[in-house]
Amino acid sequence: MGVEPGKIAEKPVTRLMADAVRRLADLPEDRQNEIARMLIDAADAELSGDLQLTEQQLAEVDRALAEDGPYVSREEMETFFARYQR
């Protein structure tokens, strides 16, 4: 199932994705691999519907919730997330 190094899969991608891949090609191999792993993890989570936050991300959420500030209603959040439901 893998793609030969230096080749891009024969599936269509958006112009933005193609531009990102071209830009990433200028990075050192170790950085390309690191970013590729992040993209694969994000794609897998998106496809499975099982997005998991890291401990660091959860701590950031807790910190943000502890701050005073304007919050959105439950209805506003449901409307927002409904846009991304399949």
C-alpha angles and dihedrals in degrees: 000000000000125000120237112255110265093027129097122221115265093241120107117258131185121266089249092055091047090050090050092052091049090051093046090053088070092061125091115271095253092054091046089054093047093051091043090055090052091050092047091049091049092047092048091050091048093049094046095041088230105118110171125193121224121238088256092052091048090051089052090052090050091049092049092048091052091058122089113244146112114308130194123236124254088251092054091051093048090050091050095049093042088069089065099044117109 
